[in-house]
Amino acid sequence: MTKKEILNTWFKMWILNKPEGIETLFNEDAIYFESVGTHYVGMPEIKRWFQEWNKNNRVKNWDVIEYEEIGEHVYLEWYFKMQNKDGKVIDFNGISKAEFVNGKIQELREFISKIPNKDPFAN
């Protein structure tokens, strides 16, 4: 798979809530930095986080807006929308930086920007 296909597969796993094949996307010792400040080290933790998060939440959209590949690094801008167990819909814009080693994700970092984005100096 190409880097783009790997990342698109990862996002689709979340939308479908189907983690089968995670090990084909990430290296065994990969590190995942979530946008909320938590991180997961290694395949067992990444799988566990995926399963536990999806018990109470559902991803509705994870749409890639822009994709840039520079060597072994990929930069993505995206829109994310989810619904939590209480029915509350949460959405935000984000950016991911992915580092690939041996054709798999070694490190993935997420950053978010809340919606709506406000201009504190606007009239």
N, C-alpha and C positions, 0 to 999 in steps of 0.2 A: 504494500500500500504506500501511496505517497504521503507526505506529511499532511497535506490538506485533507486527504481521505481519512487519515487517522483521527484528526481533530473533528471532522464532520461526524465520524462514527461515534466519537465520545459524546458529542452534543446530542446525537440521536438516541444514544443509550439512555440519557436522562429523560428525554421526552417520552420514550417508550417504557421507561422503568425496567429495562432489561440489561443487567450487568454482564451477561454472558460474553466472554471474549475480552474482558478488560486486560487480561495478561498479554494479549496480542498487541495492545496499544502502548503499555507502560513497561519499562524495565523493572525488574524485581525490586530494586532499591530506589525507585523513583521517589521524588518529593513533590507533594502537591500543596501549594499555599492558597488557601481559600480567601476570597475577598473580605470575609468578615474577621480575619485575623487568626484563624486556626490553620494548622498544617498537619499533614499526614505523611508519614515516612514508611515507605515500603508497600508492596502489593497487599499484604494482609490488612493494613490500616486503611488503604484507599478503598478496598472492597467493603470493609466494615462500615466506613463512613457513607459510601453510596447506599448500602442497604438500610442503614439506620435513618439517614436523611429522608429516604423515599417512603418510610413507614408513615410519616406525618405530613409530607409535602408532595406536590406534583408540579413538575415543570410543564408549562403550557407552551412556551416558545423559547428558543435559544437560537436566534437568527444572526448569522454572520453578516456584517455590514461591509467590512473591509478586511482583506487578507494580504499580508506582506511576508515574504520568505527571504531571509538573508542568511545564507549558509545553513548552519544547523539550528538557527533560531527562526521562530515564526511569531509574528505579531498579529493579533486579531482584535478587531473592534466588533462588538456584538450588542444585541438587545436581548434581555432576559426577562421572562415573565413566569411567575409561579403562583400557586395557591396553597396556603397552609391548611392544617387540619381544621381550623375554625372557619374556613371558607374565605379568608382574607386574601385578596389578590395583591401581589407585590411585584413591581417591575422596576428595572433600572438598566442603564447602559453600562457597558464594561469593556475592559481590554484584558487580553491574556497574552502572556509571553511564555512560549514553550521552547524548551531546549531539547534537541534530539541527540541521542547517542545510539549508535548501531541500529538506526532505523526505527527506534521507539522513543517515547517521551521519557526523558530523564528528570526534567523539572518543569512544572507548570505553575505559573503565578497569575492570579486574578486580581484585578483592580476594578472598583465600581464608581459610578457617578449617579447619584440619586436623581429621580425624576419627580417633580419637575426641577429642572436646573434653573436657579434664580439669579437674577442680577440685582444685588443689593443697592446699586446706585441708580436703578431705573426709576423713572417718575412714578 
